Amino acid sequence: MDDLHNQGLGAGVERILLKRDDVELVLAMLHRLRSPAYFVREVACPGRKGGRTVTDDLLAALAGPSPMVRRAAGFALAEVKGPASVPRLLQRYNSSATEDINVRWAMECALDEMCACIRSMNRKLC
């Protein structure tokens, strides 16, 4: 899989991975979140498949060296929609004034999704 990404086939790999629903996939993707290489498209897969169990790893990826990985982590957080991560994400966003605009956009999307989730939960409680 890593070789396919390095050959420019990351989007194809991502489409295949998104069709799988096994735990091994999430564990393999979490391992890649800690990789020194940037696996741009693959990094988003844990958010889609791992649920809220991957939130800490994705928040940590927001502090990584690669802007592409930070952007993918932001969009993965948007898919997870874990309201408990709002304070940490907001702190990261507020300290990112000089951050790449695409990374800030991904964090904004994540915050929007999380806030929508919170509003939805509040409506259900009423």
HELIX and SHEET records of a PDB file:
HELIX    1   1 ASP A    2  ASN A    6  1                                   5    
HELIX    2   2 GLY A   10  LEU A   18  1                                   9    
HELIX    3   3 VAL A   23  LEU A   33  1                                  11    
HELIX    4   4 GLU A   42  ALA A   44  5                                   3    
HELIX    5   5 CYS A   45  LYS A   49  1                                   5    
HELIX    6   6 GLY A   51  VAL A   54  5                                   4    
HELIX    7   7 THR A   55  ALA A   61  1                                   7    
HELIX    8   8 PRO A   67  VAL A   80  1                                  14    
HELIX    9   9 PRO A   83  SER A   85  5                                   3    
HELIX   10  10 VAL A   86  ASN A   94  1                                   9    
HELIX   11  11 ILE A  101  LEU A  125  1                                  25    
END                                                                             
